[in-house]
Amino acid sequence: MFFGSDPLYLLLVMPALALAGWAQARISSAYREGSKYQASSGVSGAEAAATIMRSGGVANVAIEPIPGQLTDHYDPSKKVLRLSTSNYQDRSLAALGVAAHEAGHAIQDASRYPLLVVRNLIVPLATLGSNASFLFLTAGLVLQSMKLVWVAIALFSLAVLFQVVNLPVEFDASRRAREQLQADGLITSEEDAVVGRVLNAAAMTYVAGTLTGVLQLVYFIIRSGALRGGRDRSA
């Protein structure tokens, strides 16, 4: 079977996976470094998120702590901003940066930021595509069925589309976070450099994930061409 043992897969996708591993290590390092510095404003991550959402005109969004590390996210369907326990209560620059980023998503949602609207619409299809595409691809290759392979490619394309749309959404949320943190007096311009390193490192994980998805899609398309060519020669 193809995938991990296929030299073409290794050539195309493994560099992107290596980039993803480096990006994950970088965000962990940047977060640890940012956690060493306490914000001069003395506010916690939850307080920073509340302030930023209030300044951004966001109302009726709850802020809740959740277990885990860097499990922070904004849930647009339930209008809840969830912060990992450490970021919820911590007063470090790393905690403020992550909390502000999620508050940026809440502001996007309240203002009907177009790309966020598109992303939210794609989510169910992208989840289905990501889960089912490899099953259809494997079945198509085993059964030598081009129809199943093209179904797999179409499904996986939905997951890649989500990643492509999500990339500018994440960058915009980070931009809003850094601007609003300073505008609300929660960090100084000097502290923004530390926050920026945390958020830029986080952004690289999304870049790496998108690149991995795009290259996997290219791999599927190339392999589908090889299968079609083999069938044509044997006909």
Protein Blocks (a to p, Z undefined) as FASTA:
>chain_A
ZZjllmklmmmmmmmmmmmmmmmmmmmmmmmmmmmpccfklpafklmmmmmmmmnopahi
acdddedehkaccdfklopacddfklmmmccfklmmmmmmmmmmmmmmmnopaklmmmmm
mmmmmmmmmmmmmmmmmmmmmnopaklmmmmmmmmmmmmmmmmmmmmmmmmmmmmmmmmm
mmnopacfklmmmmmmmmmmmmmmmmmmmmmmmmmmmmmmmmmmmmmmmmmmmZZ
